Amino acid sequence: MGTAKHIHLIGICGTAMASLAGMLQRRGLRVTGSDRGAYPPMSDFLAQLGIAVLQPFSEQNLSPRPDLVVVGNAISRGNPELEFCLDRRIPFTSMAQLLREQFLLDCEVLCVAGTHGKTTTTSMLAWIFETAAKNPSFLIGGIAENFGSSFQVVDRSPYFIIEGDEYDTAFFDKGPKFLHYFPDALILTSVEFDHADIYRDLEAVKTAFRRLVNLVPRRGRIVAYDGSFHVEECVRDAFCPVETYGFTERASWRIDYVEYQPERTLWRVRRNGEPWGDFEFALAGEFNVLNATAAAALAAGFGISQTAIAHALAGFRSVRRRLEVKAEPAGVTIIDDFAHHPTAIAATLKALRTRYPGRRLWAICEPRSNTLRRSVFQHELARSLAMADEAILAEIFRPEAIAEHERLDTAAVIAMIRALGRPAAVLADADAIVREVAPRVRPGDVIVILSNGGFGGIYDKLPQRIAELHAPAIPGAYSNSTRRR
C-alpha cells in the first residue's frame, strides 16, 4: 500500500468490498472493480461513487496492471482474474487484512458480531456516536439510511465502528473476517448455526465466536445477549468485563417494558436493576428493541449519556433492505427484507404482525443464501414461513451449486407449511410469482419479499403488475416510495 496508486477489487459488489472501494477512493487512490452480477443497493452505491463495475470477470479487467488486487471472499480458484493475478505475480490481499492495516490500527475498534442483527446494531451504534459528536469512522454491511452510506472515514477519529462478519476471509484465508479486527469492545447479538457452506456444525460456529471474544483485551468490554445459552458459552471465558442485555431479570441492561404502536415502538431499560431510561424509534419488532438496547449499552460505556442515546435512537432510520417499504400500489404494502436464515425470517414476520395487525400477510421467499439453499434448516424454514397468511417459495437460486443430497427440497417445505394450516406454493422464479400473486392481492395486504439478492427484479415487477391490474385509472397508484415502517 505504501507505493500503490491503483487498486483493483475482484468481487466489488459485496457490501464490505464496495465499502472498502469507497474508502480507498477517499484516500485518493485509483479504484477499479469487477463482479459477475450487480444489483441494488450496492450497484447504485458504487455508481454514486463513480466506480464502474466491470462485467463479466475477465483478464482484460486487470489492464492496465494494478498495483494491488483485493480478492473478495466469494472468489475461488478458476476465476479468470484471480488466475491472471497468480500467473503474473500481481500482489494481492483480502478485504479484512487491508482494512485492518490501513484503517483500524490507530483507532479504538468497536465491533458488532452475531448471527443476526449485526448490520442494524452497527448502524445504530454509529448513529449514536455521530449524534453525540464522537466523529466515528465506520464500516457497515448495508446502506445506513441516516448516513446514506455503508462507510465513513474521519481523519484522526479515535473510534472505528465495524460490523464483524463471521464468514470466511478469502480463498487463501478460510478464517472469519472478524478475527482480523482485534476489537477493543464487542457486542455479541446471537450465536446460531449458519453459513453451512463453511461451518461444519454449531460447535464450529461457536469456536469462531470464542476466538473473537478471546481477542478483546482486559481493558475492553463485551456486551452480550443474555437470552442465548450459546452466547453465554462464547463469552464465559472472556478476560474483560461482560455486561448482558435482554428481557431476563439477571440482565445487566434489562428491557422491562415494550409497546408496539402503528408508527413507532417504545421501551424501557433498567441498568443493574435501576431505572435507566425510556426509548422510542420508528422501527418495528422485538429484535430491533434488542439491537438498540445493545448499542445503547456499549455507547454508555464510552461516556455517552442516556439522553443523547435516546435522542439518537428516536431519529434512527435503519438500514436499506431491512423491513424497507419499497412500494404501495393499490393499497398493497410491499416490503423488502434481507433474509438469510429461518430465525431472521421468523423475527421479520413477527415484527410485521405487530406493525400491521389484522392485515393479510404474504411471505415470498427466495432460498438464496448458502444456508437456506441447503436442507439443514428445512423444517425451521417451513415453520417460519407458516407465520404468514400465505407463503410463496421460489425454486432455490443456482441449485447446481449445491450437492443434490444437501439441497433444500422446496416441495417438502411447501407440504410442511400446508400441514401447519397455511396456503403455500412453490413457483419457478420471480416472473411466475408475479403472475400468480398480483391478481390475488387486495387492498390492505402486506407482502414481504425475503431474499439476500436481486430476486429476478421482483421488487419492481410485482408492484408494477399490481398497479396495472388493480388501479389502472388511479393517478400515482404505483408508488415506489421506499420508507421505513
SVG drawing of the C-alpha trace seen along z (x, -y; Angstrom):
<svg xmlns="http://www.w3.org/2000/svg" viewBox="-60 -17 66 54">
<polyline fill="none" stroke="black" stroke-width="0.4" points="0.0,0.0 2.9,-2.3 3.5,-2.7 0.1,-1.6 -1.8,-4.0 -4.2,-1.7 -6.1,1.0 -8.5,3.5 -11.2,5.3 -12.4,8.7 -16.0,9.2 -16.5,5.5 -20.3,5.7 -20.1,7.4 -21.2,4.9 -17.9,4.8 -15.9,4.8 -17.9,1.9 -17.4,0.0 -13.7,0.7 -13.6,-0.6 -15.2,-3.9 -12.8,-4.2 -9.7,-3.6 -11.1,-6.2 -11.4,-8.7 -7.7,-8.1 -7.0,-9.4 -6.3,-6.0 -7.5,-4.9 -10.0,-2.1 -11.4,0.4 -13.5,3.4 -15.3,6.3 -18.1,8.7 -20.4,11.3 -23.6,9.5 -24.5,6.2 -27.8,5.3 -29.1,2.6 -28.3,1.3 -24.5,1.7 -24.6,1.3 -26.3,-2.1 -23.9,-2.9 -20.9,-2.3 -22.4,-4.3 -22.8,-7.2 -19.1,-7.0 -18.3,-6.9 -16.7,-3.5 -17.7,-1.3 -18.4,2.4 -16.6,4.3 -18.6,7.3 -18.1,10.2 -14.8,11.3 -12.0,11.2 -8.2,10.8 -8.8,7.6 -10.2,6.1 -6.7,6.1 -5.3,3.9 -3.5,1.7 -1.9,3.8 -3.0,2.7 -0.5,2.2 -2.6,4.3 -5.6,6.7 -8.1,7.3 -9.7,10.7 -13.3,11.0 -14.3,13.9 -16.7,15.2 -13.9,15.5 -12.4,19.1 -9.7,20.6 -10.7,20.8 -11.8,17.2 -10.0,15.7 -8.9,12.6 -7.6,14.5 -5.7,16.9 -4.2,14.0 -3.2,12.4 -1.4,15.5 0.3,16.2 1.6,12.6 2.5,12.4 0.4,9.3 0.4,8.6 -3.0,9.5 -4.6,9.3 -8.0,9.8 -10.6,7.1 -10.2,7.8 -6.4,7.7 -6.2,4.5 -8.9,2.9 -7.0,3.6 -3.6,2.5 -4.9,-0.8 -7.8,-1.9 -8.0,-0.1 -4.5,-0.2 -4.7,-3.8 -8.3,-3.6 -10.2,-2.0 -12.2,0.7 -15.8,1.3 -17.1,4.5 -20.6,5.8 -20.9,9.5 -23.5,12.2 -25.5,14.5 -28.4,12.0 -28.8,8.3 -25.3,7.1 -25.9,4.8 -28.7,2.9 -26.9,2.8 -23.7,1.5 -25.8,-1.2 -27.4,-2.2 -24.1,-2.4 -22.5,-4.5 -25.5,-6.9 -25.4,-7.2 -21.7,-8.1 -22.3,-10.5 -25.1,-12.4 -23.0,-12.6 -20.3,-14.3 -17.8,-11.5 -17.0,-11.6 -16.6,-7.9 -15.3,-6.1 -17.4,-3.1 -18.0,-0.1 -21.4,1.4 -22.8,4.4 -25.5,2.3 -26.5,-1.2 -27.3,-3.0 -30.2,-5.4 -29.1,-8.1 -25.8,-8.4 -26.8,-7.3 -23.6,-5.2 -22.1,-2.0 -18.9,-3.6 -17.4,-6.8 -13.8,-7.7 -12.9,-10.5 -9.3,-11.6 -7.8,-11.1 -11.0,-9.7 -10.4,-7.8 -13.2,-5.3 -13.8,-2.8 -17.2,-1.0 -17.3,2.1 -19.6,5.0 -17.8,8.2 -18.6,10.8 -18.1,14.5 -17.9,15.5 -14.5,16.6 -12.0,14.1 -10.6,15.2 -9.7,18.3 -6.3,18.3 -7.6,17.4 -10.6,19.5 -10.8,18.0 -13.6,15.5 -13.1,11.9 -13.7,10.6 -10.5,12.3 -8.6,9.6 -10.2,6.7 -8.8,7.2 -11.7,5.3 -11.3,3.2 -15.0,3.5 -17.6,6.1 -21.3,6.6 -22.4,10.2 -26.0,10.4 -26.6,14.1 -24.9,17.3 -26.6,19.9 -25.6,22.4 -25.3,20.6 -23.1,20.5 -23.5,24.2 -21.0,24.0 -18.1,23.2 -19.0,24.3 -19.4,28.0 -21.8,27.6 -22.9,25.3 -19.8,26.1 -17.6,24.9 -19.5,21.6 -19.1,21.2 -15.4,21.9 -15.1,18.9 -17.0,16.6 -15.0,17.8 -11.8,16.9 -13.3,13.4 -14.1,13.0 -10.5,14.1 -9.1,11.1 -10.8,8.5 -8.1,7.1 -8.6,7.0 -9.2,3.2 -12.0,3.8 -15.7,4.6 -18.2,7.0 -22.0,6.5 -23.7,9.9 -27.3,11.0 -28.5,12.9 -31.3,14.9 -29.0,17.5 -27.0,20.3 -24.7,20.3 -23.8,16.7 -23.3,17.3 -20.9,20.2 -18.9,18.0 -18.3,15.2 -17.8,17.3 -14.0,17.2 -13.6,13.6 -10.7,11.7 -12.6,8.4 -15.8,7.3 -19.0,8.7 -22.4,7.0 -25.6,8.6 -28.8,7.3 -32.2,8.7 -35.5,9.4 -34.5,11.6 -34.1,10.2 -30.5,11.2 -29.6,9.0 -27.3,6.0 -29.4,4.0 -32.9,5.3 -35.8,4.4 -38.8,4.4 -41.5,2.8 -42.2,2.7 -45.2,1.1 -45.7,1.5 -47.6,-1.3 -48.6,-1.7 -45.7,-4.0 -43.3,-3.6 -42.0,-1.3 -41.4,-2.4 -39.5,-0.5 -37.9,-1.0 -34.5,0.2 -33.2,0.9 -29.4,0.8 -28.4,3.2 -31.9,3.3 -32.3,-0.5 -34.5,-2.6 -32.2,-4.0 -34.2,-5.3 -37.2,-5.4 -36.6,-5.0 -38.6,-5.1 -37.9,-4.8 -39.8,-4.2 -38.7,-0.6 -40.8,2.5 -40.1,5.7 -38.6,7.2 -35.3,7.9 -34.8,4.2 -35.5,3.3 -32.8,5.8 -30.4,4.4 -31.0,0.8 -30.5,1.8 -27.2,3.5 -26.0,0.4 -27.1,-1.9 -25.3,0.3 -22.0,0.1 -22.3,-3.6 -23.0,-4.3 -19.6,-2.7 -17.9,-5.3 -19.4,-8.2 -22.4,-8.9 -25.4,-10.0 -28.8,-8.3 -30.4,-11.5 -28.0,-11.6 -28.6,-7.9 -32.4,-8.3 -32.2,-11.3 -30.1,-9.4 -32.4,-6.3 -35.5,-8.5 -34.1,-9.7 -32.7,-6.4 -33.9,-5.4 -32.5,-1.8 -30.7,-0.1 -31.8,0.5 -33.3,3.9 -34.3,4.3 -38.1,4.0 -37.9,1.4 -41.2,0.4 -40.5,0.4 -43.9,-0.4 -47.6,-0.8 -49.5,0.0 -53.3,0.1 -53.3,0.1 -50.9,3.1 -47.7,2.6 -44.6,4.3 -41.6,4.7 -38.1,5.8 -36.2,7.7 -32.8,9.2 -33.3,12.9 -30.6,15.5 -31.8,17.7 -35.1,19.1 -34.7,17.4 -34.3,14.0 -37.4,14.7 -39.4,15.6 -38.3,12.3 -39.3,10.3 -42.8,11.8 -43.3,11.4 -42.3,7.7 -44.7,7.2 -47.6,8.7 -47.0,6.0 -46.8,3.2 -49.7,4.3 -52.2,6.1 -55.2,7.6 -53.8,7.3 -53.2,10.3 -49.5,11.1 -47.8,12.7 -44.3,14.1 -42.4,14.5 -39.1,16.2 -36.1,16.9 -33.8,19.5 -30.6,17.8 -28.1,17.8 -25.8,20.8 -27.7,21.8 -31.3,21.5 -30.4,23.4 -29.5,26.4 -31.8,28.9 -30.2,28.3 -33.0,25.9 -35.8,27.3 -38.2,27.8 -37.3,24.5 -37.9,22.6 -41.3,24.2 -42.3,23.2 -41.0,19.6 -42.9,19.1 -46.1,20.5 -46.2,17.4 -47.5,15.6 -51.1,16.0 -49.8,17.1 -46.4,18.4 -44.7,18.4 -41.4,20.1 -39.2,19.7 -37.1,22.5 -33.6,22.3 -31.0,20.0 -28.4,21.8 -29.3,25.3 -26.4,26.8 -24.0,25.2 -25.4,27.4 -24.9,31.2 -28.3,32.9 -28.2,34.8 -27.7,31.4 -30.2,29.4 -33.3,27.9 -36.5,29.8 -38.9,26.9 -41.8,29.3 -41.3,30.8 -41.2,27.3 -44.5,26.4 -46.1,29.6 -45.0,28.8 -46.4,25.3 -49.7,26.7 -49.7,29.2 -49.5,26.3 -52.7,24.9 -51.3,22.2 -51.8,21.8 -48.4,22.2 -47.0,22.8 -43.6,23.2 -43.1,21.3 -40.2,21.3 -39.0,17.7 -39.9,14.1 -41.9,13.9 -44.0,16.9 -44.6,15.4 -45.7,12.1 -48.2,13.9 -49.6,15.8 -49.7,13.2 -50.6,10.0 -54.1,11.0 -54.9,12.3 -53.9,9.4 -56.4,7.0 -56.1,3.5 -54.6,3.8 -52.4,6.8 -48.8,6.7 -46.2,8.6 -42.7,9.1 -40.1,10.3 -37.4,12.3 -34.1,12.6 -30.5,11.6 -30.1,10.9 -31.7,9.3 -34.5,12.0 -35.0,11.5 -36.2,7.9 -39.3,8.8 -39.0,5.6 -40.1,3.6 -42.0,6.2 -44.5,7.1 -45.7,3.5 -45.9,2.5 -48.1,5.5 -50.3,5.0 -50.8,1.4 -51.7,2.4 -54.3,5.0 -55.9,3.2 -55.6,-0.5 -55.2,-1.4 -57.3,-4.5 -55.9,-6.0 -53.1,-8.5 -50.0,-7.6 -51.3,-4.2 -47.9,-2.8 -45.9,-4.5 -42.2,-3.5 -41.9,-5.1 -39.0,-3.4 -39.6,-4.2 -39.4,-2.7 -42.2,-1.0"/>
</svg>
